[in-house]
Amino acid sequence: MAKVKGDIIIDIEKCKGCELCISACPQDGLEKSRQVNKKGYLYVVKIEDNCTGCTNCALVCPDGVLKVYRETKKKKEKVAEITNVTGDITVTVKE
Amino acid sequence: MNEKRMLDDQHYETMLAEESLCTKENLVYETPAEALYDTPMHYCPGCGHGVVHRLLAEVIEEMEILHDVIGVAPVGCSVLAYNYLNIDMSEAAHGRASAVATGIKRVLPEKYVFSYQGDGDLAAIGTGETIHTCNRGENVLIIFINNGIYGMTGGQMAPTTLPGMKSTTSPFGRDVDTMGAPLKITDLVAELPGTYYVTRQSVHKPANVRKTKKAIMKGFEYQKLGKGTCFVEVVTNCPSNWKMTPLDSNTWMEENMLPFYPLGDIKVPQKGEN
């Protein structure tokens, strides 16, 4: 199964440790930390590298601490090779 | 896997920084930056208010009505909503948010006006204002947060408290014989001719969050067309006053609140009407 790769960034100082994202994650890739943040909450950390960027954690987060990234499919760029050029070439650049 | 768990947070953060995936073109979800201030909210951990605030900000940004929307904050937990939403907001006396929204909409009819109210505000002290606003068909959006309890004042019984549910003013559970049955105000306003779109949603699961966002967006779109009052109820939890963890409160809500307050559209525009 081709898996989409994703990643998240957690704003740990805003996190209140409600665990809603942990239960919402279909990959079980989140866990509570063993340290507290400035407010005294056990914040959430990513433990597994199996994020698919499904945004479920960010949707249920009441404090908006999560930023979700997902790998975009890279299109193979075709570069034309120019050989045997004779005469003038005009190139117009679209703005 | 154990090795990964052993990593301390500092190492983890440096790992994140090295990750090339976190680039601007790969970004798929971000908290709205324009319509929502970047401040921590005062709500308890796991409270649904934060999600609804964020959804409102998302809808406002997506519809590009940041400078054309006016909100009315209620009295209750969300009394400080204007500290989080970067839009024009007004505060109303307890229960009078829909009346204030009516006034704003009549003076500035080209603006989008919404009121954001809790169940103690909308269904208890503001029942009269709510019913008459909906009956007149005022062209405003009413967002109603129903968690079955008075949150800010310390967990007293609200009109929407379930039968048998314990609160500080009903310590043996709500007795329907003496305290009355819960008030389904959303079903009540759906019967009135002035309302155009009435729905009940929740924000405890990702799918429900998406549906709620669509409902709020529909509310603003119908307001633009001048169709009448739109009423969006959001059934949420109150972990602090239900004395549960956020996860338990969501499970409790699913098992007890949702059978009584079933989710879904209650009044939708008839075909050919819009």
Interface residues (C-beta under 8 A of the other chain):
Chain A: K5 G6 D7 I9 E13 K14 K16 G17 C18 E19 L20 S23 A24 E31 S33 Q35 K39 Y41 V45 K46 I47 E48 D49 G53 T55 N56 A58 L59 V60 C61 P62 D63 G64 V65 L66 K67 V68 Y69 R70 E71 T72
Chain B: M1 K4 R5 D9 Y12 L16 E19 L21 C22 T23 E25 N26 L27 V28 Y29 E30 T31 L36 P40 M41 Y43 C44 P45 G46 C47 G48 H49 G50 V51 R54 V203 H204 K205 P206 V209 R210 P239 T245 P246 L247 N250
